[in-house]
Amino acid sequence: MQQVTIYTTRFCPFCIRAKMLLESKNVAFHEIAVDGKPELRDEMTRKAGKHTVPQIWVGSEHVGGCDELMALNRSGKLDTLLEGQNA
């Protein structure tokens, strides 16, 4: 199983939805909360090229935000990606 990293803020509904999807699949994830931590948000922005949360990586692949994660799941490609195969 690939490591999943997700940058979040506490009350972001999209962050909550993304985490709920991962939890429903029993996927452990490394959460990096950027609330009130501009240095972590800057790090996320440099890595993702975007400043909105959530920003999600599966292994070394940046998948984007909640909408992109949900689309991968709907297409059946998320499980493949989580297993370390090309989606």
Secondary structure, DSSP 4 states (H G I P E B T S, - for coil): ---EEEEE-TT-HHHHHHHHHHHHTT--EEEEE-TT-HHHHHHHHHHHS--SS-EEEETTEEEESHHHHHHHHHHTHHHHHHTTS--
